[in-house]
Amino acid sequence: MKTTKQMTEMTDTLARILDKIKKIDGVDHAEASYSVSEAREVGVRMGQIEKMETSESLGVSMQAWVGNQTATTSLSSLSPDDIDAAIESMHAAIKLAEQDPERRPLEADMLAKIRHNDRLDLYDPRVPTAGEMLDRARDAESAALNVAKITNSEGGSASWHKSTSVSLDTDGVIFTNRGTVHSMNAVVIAEENGAMERDYDYGVAIYGSDLPDAAMIGRKAGEKAAAALNPQQGLSGRYPVLFAPDMAAGLLGHFASAVQGGVLRYKRTFMNLDEIGTALFAPGITIIDNPHLKRGLGSKMYNGLSMATQNRILVEDGVLRGVFMGLKDSRHFGVAPTGGASNMTIEPGMKLADMFADIKDGLYVTGLMGQGINLINGDYSRAAQGFWIRDGQIAFAVSNVPIAGNLREMFKHMVAADDLDRFKRKVSAPTLRVDGMTIA
């Protein structure tokens, strides 16, 4: 582990805070974390600078236990008076807290042995200059504006973010992390015969050198907006629906939400814990969580519970193999805790061209509106935009198309394509086909 001077100073600050907490009568364990971040964002519109912002922030959080009572507090100041006031407030809250043995700290023998993320290559030491970031934003916007039928822009932007965090407990256990994220995007408007359509594209990476070419991002944004012009009316009925990767990631997110320990415990999901080992998805669907992906946006050697992370197969060839369990809920169910998702993916399947080939009529979804998801019964209802598929080919644009189904049935009729990008999102999926959805 490369301990920087900054991390050493942060650790010393936490040690002083914990020394104060330990003086509270009855406290038998306490934890504190300290995070600092820096960010820079630039934006242009029609080639002119619209935004150049920098920011810095810090946060300190604390948790202490007196037997089975616990409370937390947080603050964004290192003022001794503010720290003392926060500790006093936390102490008062502990006295009022209910007895809850399920919230006791993680057992010491379950703590991660590797307590930093250095081996995952999550920190880009090179800080981009404002000029470099402006070039990215301008290149993306310029390329988009050069696409036919693009008449206006909502701008191109680029950002950089760096974070450093340290956690320490009263047993002297230290966790550290440093990370960076670079991103850029372009948002443009296409126009033809008085009709307008808006679309965007973006790139994100841990290292600036891994970002996609800015001009390519811009061209994609422009081409997507132009292709959406002059939408027509598709058919109504039950048809295959294909979700483009950005939209497919949302379906995977709904699965992740449905298999969290808390919603399973309080029956706020259409799922049940006893479904582990049964077929939830169609054969061929495999979902993994890979926290050790180098330069992955969700990568980590330890999770929010301070446990070592592990590669997990959540769904194997359609069969549910695992769920996500926090510490409190794992103790309730009597199972091992897992923490949350890291880099979760639906693994690639058939060739994308073959997925389209046998569709006589269907819908290819590139955008979704509304929040019509009922996690308790699985009902799914959204307004979609995208393209109508006819005889295996994109035929024409469609907009504001109501689509409906039920997540349980959608999972059982799901097929994955081969266009997965593991590095663009924390929750990633290739194009997904779901047969038999209702299109109004």
Secondary structure, DSSP 8 states (H G I E B T S, - for coil): ----HHHHHHHHHHHHHHHHHHTSTT--EEEEEEEEEEEEEEEEETTEEEEEEEEEEEEEEEEEEETTEEEEEEES---HHHHHHHHHHHHHHHHHS---GGGS---GGGS-S----GGG---------HHHHHHHHHHHHHHHHTSTTEEEEEEEEEEEEEEEEEEEETT--EEEEEEEEEEEEEEEEEEETTEEEEEEEEEEESSGGGS--HHHHHHHHHHHHHHTSS------EEEEEEE-HHHHHHHHHHHHHHTBHHHHHTT-SS--GGGTTSB-S-TT--EEE-TT-TT-TT--SB-TTS-B---EEEEETTEE---BB-HHHHHHHTS---B--SSEEE---B-HHHHHHT-SEEEEEEEEEEEEE-TTT-EEEEEEEEEEEETTEEEEEEEEEEEEEEHHHHHHTEEEBS---TTS-SEE---EEEEEEEE-
